[in-house]
Amino acid sequence: MQSVFLIPPDSLETIPDNYFKPLDLDAVFAGLDGAPLEVDIGCGDGGFLVEMARQAPERRFLGVERLLGRVTKTTRRLARIGASNGRVIRVESHYLVRYLLPRRSVSIMHVMFPDPWPKRKHNHRRLIQTDFLDAVNEALVEGGELRLTTDDAPYFEHMREVFSVHPGFVEEPWSPGDDYPQTDFERHFRGLGLPIYRALLRRK
């Protein structure tokens, strides 16, 4: 059965003209100039991003994903529901945050189930490190949020060790409501009866 798209999927993939300067977000999201921006780090197949874009058409949502197949799947899912407020960019997450997001442009950054790299020799590859938090701090607006979610208890402890000493953030209580979308990972882990760990960091 042929897919029906309300808008062209290709129009929802952001390909920068220049990978060495920040994105022009008003050009990327034409018609939504100045709207609050939320970023989904490692958006995977796009389930979370698509649902967030559907729920809040007045906000802008940018997903970042390294794998081409996932980028294609996400743009197609956005196109099927006509979510013109959603975009996907294919690039490394840390590179996007450090170099391509304009300073003070992001209201909320979501990091959902990042790779825990459980082997000790691979711990340095974990996304949540001091230099990543430095870059996030620069990208967030004043009072902006970094929302972290994982099923991996050791990684969550690592996260806490990193952000508890970072001067740019303060942790706040966070219990997402029923309207906060679940990723495929979260549904899987909940189905297995496993706990989910969350943290909300607010930029000082």
Sequence and secondary structure as in RCSB ss.txt:
>XXXX:A:sequence
MQSVFLIPPDSLETIPDNYFKPLDLDAVFAGLDGAPLEVDIGCGDGGFLVEMARQAPERRFLGVERLLGRVTKTT
RRLARIGASNGRVIRVESHYLVRYLLPRRSVSIMHVMFPDPWPKRKHNHRRLIQTDFLDAVNEALVEGGELRLTT
DDAPYFEHMREVFSVHPGFVEEPWSPGDDYPQTDFERHFRGLGLPIYRALLRRK
>XXXX:A:secstr
     SS GGGGEE  S TTS   HHHHTTT TT  EEEEET TTSHHHHHHHHH TTSEEEEEES HHHHHHHH
HHHHHTT TTEEEEES HHHIIIIIS TT EEEEEEES     SGGGGGG S SHHHHHHHHHHEEEEEEEEEEE
S HHHHHHHHHHHTT TTEEEE     TTS   HHHHHHHHTT   EEEEEEE 
